[in-house]
Amino acid sequence: MRKLMLFALSFSLLIFSVTPVASAKPLAPRLIEIAAGKVNCLAGYVCVWTELNYAGRGVAVYATELSWAAWPAQFAFMHDNAQSIFNNGFLNDPSPDVILARDVQHRGGFTVVCNGDSMADLPLDTNGTWANGVFYTKSWGNVVSSNLWLNARSCRGTSTAMEPTPAHDVQESVEYLTRTYRVGRDEALRRLELQRTIPELQKRLLAAHPDNYAGIQLDQQGGGVLVISATAPDALTTTLAGEKDIAHIRTNQVRWSMRDLRSTADEVAAKLGAPYVAEVDESRNQVLALADPAKVNQEAATRAAQVLAAYGDKVVRQDISSRAVRDDVQAPRPSAAQSYEQPCPVASCWPPMMGGYRLDVTRDTAGTWGGCSAGFNVKGDKNGQVYTLTAGHCVLTPNHQKEDRTYHNGIPVNTERGSIAQYPDDGILPADYALLPYQQTGDTNWADHWINKRAKKNGVFVRCQAGTRPCNPEFTYMAGMMPVLDMKRGEVVCATGSANVETTNTDHNNGYEAGTRCGQFFGVLSFYLLTDICSREGDSGGPLFSQVNRKAYGILKGSIPGKPGPCQVGNEESDYTPLQGLLNQAERKSGNTAGLRVMDDRDNR
């Protein structure tokens, strides 16, 4: 049975001593058996019960305890048997918050239960197992082995963290959390603020513990906590001691550090060669050897089996396949002109060009059109060009011969001439993108209309779903690109797409509304970003971004094939091409003459 170990962390001091802190605790009985129900938890105690929802037999714990296994016989039933908990410590006590531990001596990992907080079902352990492509978690219940009262109000400490993100800037992300996890608005904002600290926290952990740190993930199901993996979690305590939301940070012991896994991935990739690639999966603490089975011949399969046998369960072979959504629709009808003061739909809006806007694309076959979504505005610092980024399959169609052009609400936007694009990919590297420059018709440079003469050039259009609240135009302005290394499982991300319902109302998308949807990032597979966000035909190329830190993640490659109609809650998957990979590849394709980057605040005037 795995142990739930908890460290002593506070904002001013880290304690591993059994000596009680200066409080009233030594004056009361250490342990008292209590009946079911929170009402039976005495003031000043942390109480645990053997069953969910504070049922079964209970024990009230007053002091710091090094080992529940060493308790007197009448309390032995609680060791490795706690399933619900309530912290009823004295509010004016210098140590009102308590740590629970997986193992004795407060070692192995930790969780903090704040004063007045309770858990009817002890949170999930994110160090679970994979089976048939599904991640299964194990309960933290029945594993508590020690506890420690903190010597300061950890849950109410001060911090030098960045100013919190304004609530109105993350409204769609908040709505996703409140709807999905049935939490209140304040709790949703707390989770998003914790998410915002991840890149800086990881930077410090990598610098201080390069051979120990193994990754971070955000466990939304388990209460919105950060789970930090390390080969020796105890060594992280000093680095974590100053974190503002330490009550929602836990550690998890794993076998291999991130540095070790990266080195192994590079080694495996070099040994296997094409068609295999190797990448690190932080959540599994393993290296994945990936290949499309259609491209693996017998010789490559034999070589892979021989190479991987030497790595044991450190490296796992996994099949992948390439997929993308095609977007052929009828010729669009331009929508009626609208004033700049009125709300606009993604299919017919005004300048500047923004991520999520509809792009109607001419096809090679006369009279046929395709429909995709704009991703991000991209600038070439070296060549001076501005581009609209979208999916490669939106313009590079099979038997492609003619130059494609894009339009928005009947107004010229982009041209394929002078573009930097790639499609199809080979199932290995992210190669489904098109950086499209703007059309020039006569004396009109449409880059001036859409970008150059506009004050804001780095926006993503945010449009809520009808019926939830008034859907006025909102915008998230990009502050740059999120490196893949800083993207963590469980983060809330958002995507905007134009679908094709607003221009053609095709049967395939009936019941699906264009706009912005938020969901969770679940990791990287075959260099693509996996999410549970719903998407449909016409959303391809649309942006994946974070409202929390205003960072651009990627553009939509495709979704589970054959998904028509309304979104199916809990049964959606959309994959995105990461910006970091595609911009690097596009820069090489340009001969390193473009200087490509996502447009950000510095481009505004």
C-alpha distance (Angstrom), angle and dihedral (degrees) to the residues before:
residue distance angle dihedral
M1 . . .
R2 3.75 . .
K3 3.75 118.3 .
L4 3.76 127.3 -128.1
M5 3.79 104.3 -138.8
L6 3.72 124.2 -171.0
F7 3.74 131.9 -164.5
A8 3.74 129.9 -150.8
L9 3.73 108.5 -111.2
S10 3.77 127.3 165.9
F11 3.74 135.5 160.0
S12 3.78 94.4 -106.4
L13 3.80 108.9 24.8
L14 3.80 141.7 14.1
I15 3.82 114.4 -137.1
F16 3.78 129.3 -163.7
S17 3.80 96.4 161.1
V18 3.79 124.5 112.6
T19 3.80 89.5 -143.5
P20 3.81 107.7 114.3
V21 3.77 116.6 -115.6
A22 3.78 120.4 -115.0
S23 3.80 99.3 -74.4
A24 3.79 142.3 102.4
K25 3.79 92.9 -87.8
P26 3.85 98.5 104.4
L27 3.81 90.0 57.2
A28 3.81 94.1 64.7
P29 3.81 132.0 63.0
R30 3.81 112.0 -82.2
L31 3.79 95.1 -136.9
I32 3.79 133.6 20.0
E33 3.78 127.0 176.9
I34 3.80 109.8 -130.1
A35 3.78 137.7 -174.2
A36 3.79 126.4 -108.8
G37 3.80 119.0 -72.4
K38 3.80 135.5 60.0
V39 3.81 89.9 -105.2
N40 3.80 88.0 71.8
C41 3.81 94.0 58.1
L42 3.79 107.4 106.7
A43 3.80 121.2 -132.3
G44 3.79 112.0 -94.2
Y45 3.82 94.4 28.3
V46 3.77 137.5 100.8
C47 3.79 107.7 -137.0
V48 3.80 129.4 -156.0
W49 3.79 131.5 -172.2
T50 3.78 133.5 -160.5
E51 3.81 94.5 -128.5
L52 3.78 137.9 47.7
N53 3.80 120.6 -86.2
Y54 3.82 93.4 28.3
A55 3.80 92.3 -65.6
G56 3.79 131.2 136.7
R57 3.79 124.1 33.4
G58 3.79 117.5 -16.9
V59 3.79 140.4 -160.0
A60 3.80 126.3 -157.8
V61 3.82 110.8 -147.8
Y62 3.80 118.6 -158.4
A63 3.80 106.7 172.5
T64 3.78 137.8 41.5
E65 3.81 107.8 -79.7
L66 3.79 123.6 -157.8
S67 3.79 96.0 -166.5
W68 3.77 130.6 12.4
A69 3.80 86.4 -167.6
A70 3.81 88.4 68.3
W71 3.80 95.2 54.3
P72 3.82 119.1 123.3
A73 3.79 114.6 -83.1
Q74 3.81 95.2 -100.4
F75 3.82 89.8 62.4
A76 3.81 98.1 38.3
F77 3.81 91.2 101.8
M78 3.82 90.1 75.5
H79 3.81 99.3 58.4
D80 3.82 107.8 107.8
N81 3.79 88.5 -6.3
A82 3.83 108.2 89.8
Q83 3.81 115.7 122.6
S84 3.81 103.9 163.2
I85 3.79 133.8 29.3
F86 3.81 142.8 -170.0
N87 3.82 125.6 -168.4
N88 3.80 106.7 -149.1
G89 3.80 95.7 165.0
F90 3.79 121.5 151.8
L91 3.80 109.0 -81.7
N92 3.83 92.6 -144.8
D93 3.79 92.4 47.2
P94 3.83 115.8 113.3
S95 3.82 87.5 -127.3
P96 3.82 108.1 41.0
D97 3.82 97.3 144.1
V98 3.78 123.4 74.7
I99 3.79 135.9 -153.9
L100 3.80 123.0 -144.1
A101 3.80 119.4 -155.1
R102 3.79 135.7 -153.1
D103 3.77 92.4 -142.3
V104 3.77 140.2 25.2
Q105 3.81 120.1 -81.3
H106 3.83 89.2 37.9
R107 3.78 92.2 -80.1
G108 3.78 140.1 137.3
G109 3.82 102.7 41.1
F110 3.76 138.3 -22.7
T111 3.76 149.1 -137.5
V112 3.80 128.3 -171.2
V113 3.80 123.4 -138.4
C114 3.79 107.7 -159.8
N115 3.78 122.8 -138.5
G116 3.79 109.3 -79.7
D117 3.81 93.5 12.5
S118 3.77 124.9 121.8
M119 3.80 138.4 -172.4
A120 3.77 117.2 -150.7
D121 3.80 89.2 -168.8
L122 3.80 116.6 23.2
P123 3.83 108.6 -113.9
L124 3.76 125.7 -92.6
D125 3.77 124.5 -89.6
T126 3.81 108.1 -126.6
N127 3.80 92.4 -158.8
G128 3.78 89.7 89.4
T129 3.77 133.8 138.6
W130 3.79 137.3 -94.6
A131 3.79 123.2 -128.2
N132 3.79 128.1 167.9
G133 3.79 90.2 -9.5
V134 3.82 93.7 -55.3
F135 3.80 126.0 114.1
Y136 3.80 113.1 -131.5
T137 3.79 122.1 -167.2
K138 3.77 130.1 -152.6
S139 3.78 124.4 -135.5
W140 3.77 120.9 -106.6
G141 3.76 87.8 -145.0
N142 3.81 117.9 111.2
V143 3.81 95.0 25.6
V144 3.83 107.8 86.3
S145 3.81 111.1 125.8
S146 3.82 106.9 163.4
N147 3.79 142.7 7.7
L148 3.78 137.3 -153.6
W149 3.80 130.5 -164.2
L150 3.79 110.0 -136.9
N151 3.78 118.3 -123.5
A152 3.82 93.4 -134.2
R153 3.78 138.9 33.2
S154 3.76 94.7 -87.1
C155 3.79 94.0 173.1
R156 3.81 91.7 53.8
G157 3.78 100.9 38.8
T158 3.78 126.4 130.5
S159 3.77 123.6 -111.9
T160 3.76 141.9 -164.6
A161 3.80 90.4 -138.4
M162 3.79 123.0 135.1
E163 3.78 119.3 -80.2
P164 3.81 110.5 -82.6
T165 3.78 118.7 -99.4
P166 3.84 111.4 -99.1
A167 3.80 110.3 -102.7
H168 3.80 94.5 -127.1
D169 3.82 90.4 58.8
V170 3.81 92.7 59.3
Q171 3.78 100.3 36.5
E172 3.81 96.5 128.0
S173 3.81 91.2 47.4
V174 3.80 90.2 50.4
E175 3.80 91.0 49.6
Y176 3.80 90.6 51.9
L177 3.81 92.2 54.1
T178 3.80 95.7 43.5
R179 3.80 91.7 48.3
T180 3.81 97.8 42.4
Y181 3.81 101.3 39.1
R182 3.81 100.7 25.4
V183 3.79 92.7 -124.1
G184 3.78 128.1 144.1
R185 3.78 125.9 -103.8
D186 3.81 93.9 -101.9
E187 3.80 91.7 51.6
A188 3.80 90.8 48.7
L189 3.81 90.2 52.0
R190 3.80 90.3 48.9
R191 3.79 90.7 54.2
L192 3.79 92.4 48.8
E193 3.79 91.5 49.1
L194 3.80 89.4 51.3
Q195 3.80 88.6 51.1
R196 3.79 90.4 52.8
T197 3.80 91.5 59.1
I198 3.82 94.7 56.6
P199 3.84 101.2 91.6
E200 3.80 94.0 50.0
L201 3.81 92.5 42.5
Q202 3.79 91.4 50.7
K203 3.79 90.3 48.9
R204 3.80 90.6 56.0
L205 3.80 93.5 44.5
L206 3.80 92.5 50.6
A207 3.79 91.0 49.2
A208 3.80 95.7 46.7
H209 3.82 99.9 35.2
P210 3.83 109.1 24.7
D211 3.81 94.3 154.6
N212 3.80 95.3 40.9
Y213 3.81 109.7 38.9
A214 3.82 113.8 92.5
G215 3.80 107.2 173.6
I216 3.80 148.4 -69.3
Q217 3.76 133.8 -108.4
L218 3.78 132.6 178.6
D219 3.80 112.0 -128.0
Q220 3.81 105.4 -153.6
Q221 3.80 95.0 168.9
G222 3.79 91.4 51.8
G223 3.80 94.9 55.4
G224 3.80 105.4 -71.0
V225 3.79 97.0 -70.8
L226 3.79 132.2 152.8
V227 3.78 112.2 -122.9
I228 3.80 112.0 -157.9
S229 3.79 116.2 -163.6
A230 3.79 122.7 -151.6
T231 3.77 138.8 156.2
A232 3.82 89.2 -124.4
P233 3.84 107.8 23.4
D234 3.81 94.1 -179.3
A235 3.81 89.7 68.7
L236 3.82 91.8 62.7
T237 3.79 96.7 63.7
T238 3.79 97.8 94.2
T239 3.80 92.5 48.9
L240 3.80 91.7 49.3
A241 3.79 97.1 43.1
G242 3.81 95.6 92.7
E243 3.80 97.8 48.7
K244 3.79 113.1 126.4
D245 3.80 96.0 -139.6
I246 3.80 97.8 39.0
A247 3.80 89.0 143.5
H248 3.80 87.6 71.9
I249 3.80 99.4 43.8
R250 3.79 121.3 93.5
T251 3.76 134.5 174.7
N252 3.77 130.2 -134.3
Q253 3.79 128.4 -164.1
V254 3.81 117.6 -129.5
R255 3.79 135.6 170.9
W256 3.79 103.9 -117.8
S257 3.80 133.7 41.2
M258 3.79 122.4 -130.9
R259 3.80 90.6 -110.7
D260 3.80 90.5 53.0
L261 3.81 93.0 48.5
R262 3.80 93.2 48.0
S263 3.77 90.9 51.1
T264 3.79 90.1 49.2
A265 3.82 91.5 48.6
D266 3.81 91.1 53.6
E267 3.79 90.5 47.6
V268 3.82 94.0 48.6
A269 3.81 92.9 46.9
A270 3.80 90.8 52.5
K271 3.80 92.7 48.9
L272 3.80 96.9 45.4
G273 3.79 100.9 39.7
A274 3.81 123.1 -177.0
P275 2.96 134.3 18.8
Y276 3.81 87.6 25.9
V277 3.77 126.7 77.7
A278 3.79 127.6 -177.7
E279 3.78 128.0 -144.9
V280 3.80 137.2 168.7
D281 3.80 120.2 -107.2
E282 3.81 105.9 -158.7
S283 3.80 95.5 -170.9
R284 3.81 91.5 56.4
N285 3.82 95.5 35.3
Q286 3.78 88.9 -132.6
V287 3.78 142.9 106.2
L288 3.81 116.4 -112.1
A289 3.80 119.5 -145.8
L290 3.80 102.5 -154.6
A291 3.78 133.1 -166.8
D292 3.77 140.1 150.7
P293 3.82 103.9 -111.0
A294 3.80 89.9 -141.9
K295 3.80 88.5 64.9
V296 3.82 97.9 44.8
N297 3.81 114.3 95.4
Q298 3.78 124.4 -166.5
E299 3.79 93.5 -94.8
A300 3.82 92.7 53.1
A301 3.80 91.6 45.7
T302 3.80 92.1 51.5
R303 3.80 92.0 47.7
A304 3.80 91.1 49.4
A305 3.80 92.9 50.8
Q306 3.80 91.2 51.6
V307 3.81 94.6 46.6
L308 3.80 96.7 44.9
A309 3.79 94.5 47.6
A310 3.81 88.9 73.3
Y311 3.82 92.7 59.5
G312 3.79 100.1 53.8
D313 3.80 113.7 -161.2
K314 3.79 92.1 -20.5
V315 3.82 88.8 87.3
V316 3.80 123.0 40.0
R317 3.78 126.0 -168.9
Q318 3.80 115.3 -133.8
D319 3.79 132.8 178.6
I320 3.79 120.7 -129.7
S321 3.77 135.4 -175.7
S322 3.78 133.4 -159.5
R323 3.78 120.9 -120.7
A324 3.76 139.9 166.7
V325 3.78 137.1 175.0
R326 3.80 116.7 -114.6
D327 3.76 118.0 -145.0
D328 3.80 111.4 -159.8
V329 3.81 110.9 156.2
Q330 3.77 137.8 155.0
A331 3.79 121.9 -80.7
P332 3.81 108.2 -70.8
R333 3.77 123.2 -119.8
P334 3.82 113.7 -133.1
S335 3.79 112.1 -116.7
A336 3.77 122.8 -124.5
A337 3.79 115.9 -82.9
Q338 3.80 115.4 -95.8
S339 3.76 132.2 -159.3
Y340 3.80 119.9 -110.1
E341 3.79 90.0 -114.0
Q342 3.81 95.2 61.0
P343 3.80 127.8 81.5
C344 3.78 113.6 -102.0
P345 3.81 133.1 -155.5
V346 3.79 120.8 -124.0
A347 3.81 90.3 -107.0
S348 3.79 95.8 58.7
C349 3.77 115.6 22.5
W350 3.78 137.2 135.6
P351 3.82 134.0 -103.8
P352 2.91 142.2 -42.0
M353 3.80 100.4 68.9
M354 3.80 109.1 -116.9
G355 3.76 137.7 -173.5
G356 3.79 110.4 -88.4
Y357 3.81 96.6 31.4
R358 3.78 117.0 135.2
L359 3.81 117.2 -99.0
D360 3.82 114.4 -163.6
V361 3.80 107.9 -158.7
T362 3.80 127.6 -157.4
R363 3.81 113.9 -132.2
D364 3.79 133.3 -146.6
T365 3.80 92.4 -109.0
A366 3.80 109.8 78.2
G367 3.79 113.6 -103.3
T368 3.80 96.3 11.3
W369 3.76 126.2 117.6
G370 3.76 139.1 -172.3
G371 3.75 128.1 -150.7
C372 3.80 127.9 -144.3
S373 3.79 139.0 149.7
A374 3.78 131.0 -106.9
G375 3.79 113.9 -111.7
F376 3.80 113.5 -167.5
N377 3.78 137.3 -29.0
V378 3.80 108.6 -107.3
K379 3.79 129.1 -165.6
G380 3.78 130.2 -156.7
D381 3.79 105.0 -142.6
K382 3.81 90.7 -170.1
N383 3.81 101.5 43.1
G384 3.82 97.7 31.4
Q385 3.82 93.1 -128.4
V386 3.79 126.3 139.0
Y387 3.80 118.9 -149.2
T388 3.76 141.5 -171.9
L389 3.79 109.8 -133.0
T390 3.80 118.8 -144.3
A391 3.81 138.8 144.2
G392 3.80 118.4 -59.4
H393 3.79 93.1 -133.7
C394 3.80 88.3 62.6
V395 3.81 91.2 72.4
L396 3.81 108.7 11.3
T397 3.78 96.9 71.4
P398 3.83 125.9 170.3
N399 3.82 112.6 -75.3
H400 3.78 87.6 12.6
Q401 3.82 112.4 -176.7
K402 3.80 110.6 142.6
E403 3.77 129.9 69.5
D404 3.81 111.4 -98.7
R405 3.79 123.2 -140.4
T406 3.78 129.9 -166.7
Y407 3.80 130.7 -142.6
H408 3.77 135.9 -173.1
N409 3.79 116.7 -151.0
G410 3.80 87.8 -19.7
I411 3.82 94.2 -52.6
P412 3.84 118.4 120.2
V413 3.77 115.4 -107.3
N414 3.81 120.1 155.9
T415 3.75 141.8 11.0
E416 3.77 129.8 -154.4
R417 3.81 89.8 -138.1
G418 3.80 108.7 104.4
S419 3.79 92.0 10.8
I420 3.79 127.4 143.3
A421 3.79 106.2 -138.7
Q422 3.78 143.8 149.9
Y423 3.81 132.9 -168.4
P424 2.94 143.4 -179.9
D425 3.76 104.1 34.4
D426 3.77 123.4 -152.8
G427 3.79 97.0 -119.3
I428 3.79 90.7 -99.9
L429 3.79 112.9 67.8
P430 3.82 124.9 39.4
A431 3.78 101.2 -101.7
D432 3.79 108.0 150.0
Y433 3.78 105.9 105.2
A434 3.79 142.6 106.8
L435 3.79 125.0 -160.7
L436 3.79 102.0 -161.5
P437 3.82 123.6 -166.4
Y438 3.79 120.0 -147.6
Q439 3.78 127.3 -88.3
Q440 3.78 123.4 -105.3
T441 3.81 113.5 -152.8
G442 3.79 113.9 179.4
D443 3.78 107.8 -50.2
T444 3.80 93.1 -18.8
N445 3.78 118.6 103.3
W446 3.79 103.3 -165.4
A447 3.80 90.4 -159.0
D448 3.81 86.4 71.9
H449 3.80 91.0 52.0
W450 3.79 95.7 48.0
I451 3.82 105.3 28.7
N452 3.79 123.3 -7.2
K453 3.81 98.5 61.8
R454 3.79 95.1 41.0
A455 3.80 124.4 100.3
K456 3.82 93.8 -141.4
K457 3.78 117.0 47.6
N458 3.80 104.4 160.5
G459 3.79 104.8 63.1
V460 3.78 135.2 133.4
F461 3.79 115.5 -157.9
V462 3.81 113.5 -121.4
R463 3.78 116.3 -161.6
C464 3.80 121.0 172.8
Q465 3.78 123.4 -142.7
A466 3.80 115.4 -92.0
G467 3.77 116.9 -102.5
T468 3.80 96.8 32.8
R469 3.82 97.1 81.9
P470 3.82 139.1 -41.0
C471 3.80 105.2 -47.9
N472 3.77 103.9 -142.6
P473 3.80 119.4 161.9
E474 3.78 113.3 -81.8
F475 3.76 130.4 177.0
T476 3.78 139.9 -154.9
Y477 3.79 111.8 -154.9
M478 3.79 113.8 -147.9
A479 3.79 119.3 -120.4
G480 3.79 93.5 -170.6
M481 3.78 142.4 -66.4
M482 3.80 125.2 -47.0
P483 3.83 112.1 -129.0
V484 3.80 112.8 -128.4
L485 3.81 90.2 -121.5
D486 3.82 90.0 62.8
M487 3.82 94.9 50.7
K488 3.79 108.7 100.2
R489 3.78 134.2 -166.6
G490 3.81 111.5 -99.8
E491 3.80 97.3 27.6
V492 3.80 117.0 138.9
V493 3.80 111.2 -117.9
C494 3.80 132.1 172.4
A495 3.79 136.4 -145.9
T496 3.79 133.9 -165.3
G497 3.79 123.1 -154.7
S498 3.78 136.6 171.1
A499 3.83 95.9 -149.0
N500 3.79 109.4 -170.0
V501 3.78 100.6 -93.1
E502 3.79 95.8 97.2
T503 3.80 94.6 57.6
T504 3.79 105.4 31.1
N505 3.81 108.8 5.7
T506 3.80 90.6 -141.5
D507 3.78 118.1 -165.6
H508 3.80 90.8 -120.4
N509 3.80 91.8 67.2
N510 3.80 100.3 35.9
G511 3.79 109.2 138.9
Y512 3.80 93.2 24.2
E513 3.78 119.2 107.9
A514 3.79 123.5 -152.3
G515 3.79 116.9 -125.2
T516 3.79 142.1 74.5
R517 3.78 125.4 -26.2
C518 3.78 128.8 178.3
G519 3.78 129.3 -153.8
Q520 3.79 142.1 138.0
F521 3.76 133.8 -58.7
F522 3.80 109.4 -131.6
G523 3.78 103.3 -176.5
V524 3.79 144.3 -85.4
L525 3.78 123.5 -59.3
S526 3.78 122.4 177.3
F527 3.81 87.1 -10.8
Y528 3.81 92.3 -58.9
L529 3.80 125.5 116.1
L530 3.81 113.9 -118.2
T531 3.81 121.4 -148.5
D532 3.80 138.8 162.9
I533 3.81 92.0 -129.7
C534 3.79 117.4 131.1
S535 3.83 117.1 -120.8
R536 3.78 136.6 167.2
E537 3.79 140.6 -171.6
G538 3.78 110.5 -51.1
D539 3.82 94.3 32.8
S540 3.83 92.0 88.3
G541 3.78 113.5 124.4
G542 3.80 92.3 20.8
P543 3.82 120.7 139.6
L544 3.79 128.9 -91.5
F545 3.80 109.2 -159.0
S546 3.78 146.0 151.1
Q547 3.78 121.1 -114.0
V548 3.80 88.6 -165.0
N549 3.80 98.1 67.4
R550 3.83 99.9 8.2
K551 3.80 92.4 -119.0
A552 3.80 127.5 151.5
Y553 3.83 114.2 -128.2
G554 3.80 108.6 175.0
I555 3.81 149.0 -59.4
L556 3.80 128.6 -90.3
K557 3.78 114.8 -91.3
G558 3.78 99.1 173.0
S559 3.77 148.6 -58.9
I560 3.77 138.0 -123.3
P561 3.83 102.7 -52.1
G562 3.76 120.1 -105.6
K563 3.79 98.6 20.8
P564 3.82 106.2 146.6
G565 3.78 132.9 171.6
P566 3.80 128.3 9.0
C567 3.79 123.1 5.9
Q568 3.80 114.2 -86.0
V569 3.79 106.8 -138.1
G570 3.78 111.8 -128.7
N571 3.79 92.9 8.0
E572 3.79 105.9 78.0
E573 3.78 133.7 103.8
S574 3.79 128.9 176.8
D575 3.79 125.1 -179.8
Y576 3.80 125.3 -149.8
T577 3.78 133.3 -160.5
P578 3.83 107.0 -123.5
L579 3.79 114.1 -119.6
Q580 3.77 93.1 -138.5
G581 3.79 92.7 60.4
L582 3.79 98.5 40.3
L583 3.82 95.1 46.6
N584 3.80 90.8 49.4
Q585 3.79 90.6 49.3
A586 3.81 92.8 44.9
E587 3.80 90.7 49.9
R588 3.80 90.5 54.3
K589 3.80 89.1 46.9
S590 3.82 89.1 55.2
G591 3.79 90.5 53.8
N592 3.81 89.7 -108.5
T593 3.80 89.6 -69.8
A594 3.82 100.9 115.0
G595 3.82 107.4 62.3
L596 3.81 92.8 -148.7
R597 3.80 123.9 -159.4
V598 3.80 139.2 149.1
M599 3.79 110.2 -95.2
D600 3.80 112.2 -108.4
D601 3.80 142.3 169.9
R602 3.80 93.7 -58.1
D603 3.82 89.5 66.5
N604 3.80 94.0 59.5
R605 3.76 126.1 93.5
